[in-house]
Amino acid sequence: QKGLSTSKGQCSGACYCCASCWLLPGASSKLHLPPLFGKGCGEADADTRAAFLLGGAGVYAVAALVYRALGLPEYARPLGKFRELSEVCAPLSFLECGSDELFVGRAGYLCAALVLKQRLGMEVLTAAQIKSICLAILESGKQYAVKKRKPVPLMYSYYGTEYLGAAHGLSSILQMLLSYYEYLQPADQELVWQSVDFLMDQEQNSNWPPELGETIERENELVHWCHGAPGIAYLFAKAYLVSKKPQYLDTCIRCGELTWQKGLLKKGPGICHGVAGSAYVFLLLYRLTGNSKYIYRAQRFAEFLFTEEFKSGSRALESVYSLYEGFSGTVCFLTDLLQPNQAEFPLFSVFV
C-alpha cells in the first residue's frame, strides 16, 4: 500500500505538504520533487487501486495536483490514471472489508475527485461517473441498513464494525454525498438528511462514540479527527453550508468546544489522531463564523506543539513524513495558520 496515510506512501504526502507551502505568497519559486514520485503511482496493491488515503487514487490525485501547480504537462498522466479507477469502485461490493468508507472506499474516491475539482477548477469525472458512484454508495447503505435492521436509512460497516467517525465511518460517507448533493435524486437527498439527523442524535456530551451503539466511557473517550467530534464536525459543517440550517452549525460549534477542552492529544502532532488534527476544527469554525476566538485557539494548540510537555509526553512517530500520521499534515496546519481565510483540513475540504 502506497497511500497518503501509510508509511510507504510518505513521499506523496510530503510532496503535497511541500507544494502547499510553495503556493504561499512570497514562497520560493523552486520546488524539487523526488525523481521517482511519478513512478510510485503505478505500484499500488490491486485491492487498494481506487483507495484515496491507503492506495493508488490518492497518489494519482496528489501527483496531478503537484505537477499542475508546477506547470508541468506530466499532470495529465496521473489524472488519466485517476479517472480510470472509477470503474474499479463501480461494483457494489468491490472490497470485502467495506466498499464505501473514506480511506479505501467510494467516499474516498469521491473526496479525491472533489479535491481535484477544487484545485484544477474543473470536474475530473463525468456526470455519469459521479452519479454512478453516488448511487452505489446509496444502494450499499440502504441494503446494509435493511439487512441489519438499523434505525437509520443508510448505514455501512468496515471490517464488520459500524464506525461513525471521519476515518472509516458514516460521517465522512454522508459528507461526500452532500458534497455531490446536486447529483442526487430528491428521494435520495431526503435519505441523506435523515441519516445526518440520525447521526446528530447519537451525540453524547458533544462527542460521538467510535461505533454505533457504544456508550462513551469518559476515561477512554476518543477526541480525534479519525474517531470523535473533531472529524464529525466536518459533516455538520457541510450540512450547514448546503442547508443553512442553524442546528448543524450549532452542532459543529459544540464539537469545537469539546475539542478546546480535550483536544491536546498525546498521540503525536499529526492530523489523524494528533494535536494538529484537533486544531484544524478551530480553523474550520473560523471560516464558518468569522469569530476570531477560533484563531486564538488554533494558535494556542500550535504553540503546544513546541512545548517540552508535548515533546516529553507525546508518542513517537512511526511514519514521520506521512500526511495524516506524521509531520507533513502538521506543517500544512502551521502553514494554514498564516492564511486562515483559506485554511482547510488537507484533502478534506467542505468549501467546494
Secondary structure, DSSP 4 states (H G I P E B T S, - for coil): ---TTSSTTHHHHHHHHHHHHHTSTT--S--PPPTTTTGGGGG--GGGTT-SSSSHHHHHHHHHHHHHHTT-GGGHHHHHHHHHGGGTT-STTS-TT-SSSTTTSHHHHHHHHHHHHHHHTS-SS-HHHHHHHHHHHHHHHHHHHHHTT-SSS----BTTB-B-STTTSHHHHHHHHHHTGGGS-HHHHHHHHHHHHHHHHT-BTTB--SBTT----GGG---SSSSSHHHHHHHHHHHHHHH--HHHHHHHHHHHHHHHHH---SS-SSSSSSHHHHHHHHHHHHHHH--THHHHHHHHHHHHTTSHHHHHHSPPPSSTT-TTTSHHHHHHHHHHTT-GGG---TT--S--
